[in-house]
Amino acid sequence: MNFKHFDDIKPNHRMVFAMLYFAACRSLHELEYTVRKANKGKLSKEQKRLFRRLYHKLIQMCALWKNNNMN
């Protein structure tokens, strides 16, 4: 998967942050479900750690966005 550099992303004023946050959470949940299904309902410790880390980063992004918009 190729990722764009943060500075290369142009602003899009049609997006609502809350909508994007919940869409990302749904995608993360679907990905976790698919991995669990492939592993007979279990995640390895490393997989759990990575999913938790991704979710934590989403929460941090949300907190930072709210902090910047409140000022």
C-alpha positions as a printed NumPy array, in Angstrom:
array([[  0.   ,   0.   ,   0.   ],
       [  1.377,   3.395,  -0.96 ],
       [  0.74 ,   6.237,   1.44 ],
       [  0.792,   9.921,   0.573],
       [  3.063,  12.148,   2.589],
       [  1.135,  14.385,   4.962],
       [  2.341,  17.567,   3.223],
       [  1.14 ,  16.286,  -0.183],
       [ -2.498,  15.981,   0.919],
       [ -4.616,  18.908,  -0.229],
       [ -7.345,  20.245,   2.071],
       [-10.87 ,  19.062,   1.397],
       [-13.515,  21.31 ,   2.901],
       [-16.379,  18.952,   2.042],
       [-15.394,  16.339,   4.644],
       [-16.654,  16.27 ,   8.205],
       [-14.085,  14.975,  10.675],
       [-16.6  ,  13.016,  12.756],
       [-17.782,  11.159,   9.653],
       [-14.203,  10.264,   8.737],
       [-13.406,   9.141,  12.287],
       [-16.382,   6.784,  12.456],
       [-15.68 ,   5.458,   8.941],
       [-12.081,   4.7  ,   9.958],
       [-13.297,   2.957,  13.136],
       [-15.74 ,   0.844,  11.115],
       [-12.998,  -0.132,   8.675],
       [-10.681,  -1.032,  11.535],
       [-13.424,  -3.135,  13.127],
       [-14.11 ,  -4.934,   9.83 ],
       [-10.41 ,  -5.619,   9.398],
       [-10.187,  -7.028,  12.935],
       [-13.249,  -9.201,  12.273],
       [-11.699, -10.552,   9.06 ],
       [ -8.414, -11.37 ,  10.796],
       [-10.245, -13.059,  13.673],
       [-12.322, -15.075,  11.22 ],
       [ -9.171, -16.221,   9.434],
       [ -7.57 , -17.223,  12.767],
       [-10.595, -19.138,  14.114],
       [-11.737, -16.306,  16.386],
       [ -8.393, -15.488,  17.963],
       [ -5.785, -12.774,  17.536],
       [ -2.125, -13.154,  18.321],
       [ -0.607, -10.799,  20.877],
       [  1.13 ,  -8.882,  18.087],
       [ -2.125,  -8.484,  16.148],
       [ -3.925,  -7.271,  19.278],
       [ -1.137,  -4.785,  19.923],
       [ -1.256,  -3.451,  16.366],
       [ -5.048,  -3.063,  16.357],
       [ -4.926,  -1.325,  19.743],
       [ -2.142,   0.94 ,  18.458],
       [ -4.127,   1.916,  15.35 ],
       [ -7.218,   2.668,  17.426],
       [ -5.15 ,   4.714,  19.873],
       [ -3.727,   6.742,  16.963],
       [ -7.264,   7.449,  15.725],
       [ -8.179,   8.711,  19.195],
       [ -5.057,  10.897,  19.302],
       [ -5.886,  12.38 ,  15.895],
       [ -9.421,  13.147,  17.082],
       [ -8.168,  14.791,  20.279],
       [ -5.655,  16.897,  18.351],
       [ -8.297,  17.979,  15.831],
       [-10.705,  18.954,  18.603],
       [ -7.951,  20.861,  20.421],
       [ -7.058,  22.814,  17.262],
       [-10.687,  23.641,  16.502],
       [-11.478,  24.803,  20.025],
       [ -8.767,  27.492,  19.96 ]])
